[in-house]
């Protein structure tokens, strides 16, 4: 197996973190630099990044994010295993007023950040469900910067196992030991020729 595929396998969605570990502003900037260097539609580079590395800011952001829609009843992340950092991706409407235009760029940036984090032994959770209104208040950013994606980061404190999806069932689940299982469709299911 190649090094890149090994990195992809390490790049999982973590919902449990070691709260004794945190990243510095400089370490977060290094992760964002990976996204900065990636391709961008029309090379507009309309994305900006808010870095949450101070404990009180991270604690303000956490309640305005929603985690694990398929396991809502668990209330993830558990108390004592919350992320210690966030990167909030923002769209700059002064560069392009159409927020949906950069959605591909958001995906590219998110992948670059999470892969760079995985390479460093870190874990992330890309969060698409959050309160943009509350996040804007917390970040205190200008009106032209619109939150479009949230990435939680930290040192993983849980086990994630990839399994083959059976009968098309792709909903992730946890066992009694709190091991997180992620069903993946087979290569035969996704290649169409």
C-alpha positions in Angstrom: 0.0 0.0 0.0 1.3 3.4 -0.9 2.0 6.2 1.7 -0.8 8.4 0.4 -3.4 5.6 0.8 -2.1 4.9 4.3 -2.6 8.6 5.1 -6.2 8.5 3.7 -6.9 5.5 5.9 -5.7 7.4 8.9 -7.8 10.4 8.0 -11.0 9.5 9.8 -13.8 11.5 11.4 -13.1 11.6 15.1 -15.7 12.6 17.7 -13.5 12.0 20.7 -10.3 13.8 21.7 -7.7 14.0 24.4 -8.5 17.3 26.1 -5.0 17.6 27.6 -3.6 18.2 24.1 -4.0 21.4 22.1 -2.5 22.9 19.0 -0.9 26.4 19.0 -1.8 29.1 16.6 1.4 28.4 14.6 0.5 24.7 14.2 -3.0 25.7 13.0 -1.5 28.2 10.5 0.7 25.4 9.2 -2.4 23.2 8.6 -4.2 26.1 6.8 -1.1 26.7 4.7 -1.8 23.3 3.1 -5.2 24.5 2.0 -3.8 27.8 0.8 -1.6 26.0 -1.7 -4.3 23.9 -3.1 -6.2 24.7 -6.4 -9.0 27.2 -6.3 -11.8 27.8 -8.8 -10.7 30.6 -11.2 -7.8 31.0 -8.6 -10.1 33.4 -6.7 -8.9 32.2 -3.3 -12.1 33.4 -1.7 -11.7 31.4 1.5 -10.5 32.7 4.8 -9.8 30.9 8.0 -10.6 31.6 11.7 -8.3 29.7 14.1 -9.7 28.7 17.5 -6.8 27.8 19.8 -7.7 29.6 23.1 -9.7 27.4 25.4 -12.4 29.9 26.1 -13.0 30.5 22.3 -13.1 26.7 21.7 -15.6 26.3 24.5 -17.8 29.1 23.0 -17.8 27.4 19.6 -18.5 23.8 20.7 -22.2 24.2 21.7 -23.0 25.8 18.3 -21.8 22.7 16.3 -23.9 19.5 15.8 -22.1 16.1 15.8 -22.9 12.6 14.5 -26.4 13.0 13.1 -26.8 9.2 13.0 -25.9 8.9 16.7 -27.7 12.0 18.1 -28.9 10.0 21.1 -25.3 9.6 22.3 -24.6 13.3 22.6 -21.2 13.2 21.0 -18.6 14.3 21.7 -18.7 13.0 25.3 -17.9 15.3 28.2 -14.1 15.2 28.6 -13.4 14.3 25.0 -14.3 17.5 23.2 -12.0 19.0 20.5 -9.3 21.4 21.7 -9.2 23.4 18.4 -11.4 24.5 15.6 -10.7 25.9 12.1 -13.7 27.7 10.7 -13.6 28.2 6.9 -15.1 31.5 5.8 -16.2 32.7 2.4 -15.2 36.3 1.5 -18.2 37.8 -0.3 -16.0 40.8 -1.2 -14.0 38.4 -3.5 -17.1 36.6 -4.8 -20.6 37.5 -3.7 -21.9 33.9 -4.6 -21.2 31.8 -1.5 -22.1 28.6 -3.2 -19.5 29.1 -5.9 -16.7 28.1 -3.6 -18.2 24.9 -2.2 -15.8 22.9 -4.3 -12.9 24.9 -2.9 -14.3 24.3 0.6 -14.1 20.5 0.0 -10.6 20.8 -1.3 -9.4 23.0 1.6 -11.1 20.7 4.1 -9.4 17.6 2.7 -6.0 19.4 2.6 -6.3 20.4 6.3 -7.5 17.0 7.5 -4.9 15.0 5.5 -2.1 17.3 6.8 -3.5 16.8 10.4 -3.6 13.0 9.9 0.0 13.1 8.7 0.9 14.7 12.1 -1.1 12.0 14.1 -4.0 14.4 14.7 -7.7 13.8 14.2 -10.4 16.0 12.7 -14.2 16.1 12.3 -15.5 18.1 9.3 -18.8 19.7 10.5 -21.4 21.0 8.1 -24.1 21.5 10.8 -23.6 24.6 12.9 -25.1 27.9 13.8 -23.5 30.4 11.5 -25.1 33.3 13.3 -23.6 32.3 16.7 -20.2 31.6 15.1 -20.1 35.0 13.5 -20.8 36.6 16.9 -18.0 34.5 18.6 -15.5 35.2 15.8 -16.4 38.9 15.6 -15.5 39.0 11.9 -16.6 41.5 9.2 -20.0 41.0 7.5 -18.3 39.9 4.3 -16.9 36.8 5.9 -19.5 34.0 6.0 -18.9 30.7 7.8 -19.2 27.8 5.3 -17.5 24.9 7.2 -16.1 24.0 10.6 -13.3 21.6 11.3 -12.8 20.3 14.8 -9.2 19.2 15.6 -7.2 17.5 18.3 -5.4 14.3 19.4 -7.8 11.4 18.8 -9.1 9.5 21.8 -11.2 6.9 20.2 -11.0 3.9 17.8 -12.5 4.0 14.4 -12.8 0.9 12.2 -13.7 0.8 8.5 -16.0 -2.1 7.5 -17.6 -3.2 4.3 -21.2 -2.0 3.8 -23.6 -4.9 3.8 -26.8 -4.7 1.7 -26.2 -0.9 1.1 -26.3 -0.1 4.8 -23.9 2.8 5.3 -25.0 4.3 8.6 -22.1 4.4 11.1 -22.5 2.8 14.5 -20.8 2.1 17.8 -20.4 -1.1 19.7 -20.7 -1.6 23.5 -17.0 -0.8 23.9 -17.7 2.6 22.1 -15.6 1.5 19.0 -16.9 3.6 16.0 -17.6 1.6 12.8 -17.9 3.2 9.4 -19.3 1.1 6.6 -17.8 1.8 3.2 -19.3 0.7 -0.1 -17.2 -1.7 -2.1 -15.1 -0.5 -5.1 -17.4 -2.7 -7.4 -20.4 -0.6 -6.2 -18.9 2.7 -6.9 -17.1 2.1 -10.3 -19.8 2.3 -13.0 -18.0 0.8 -16.0 
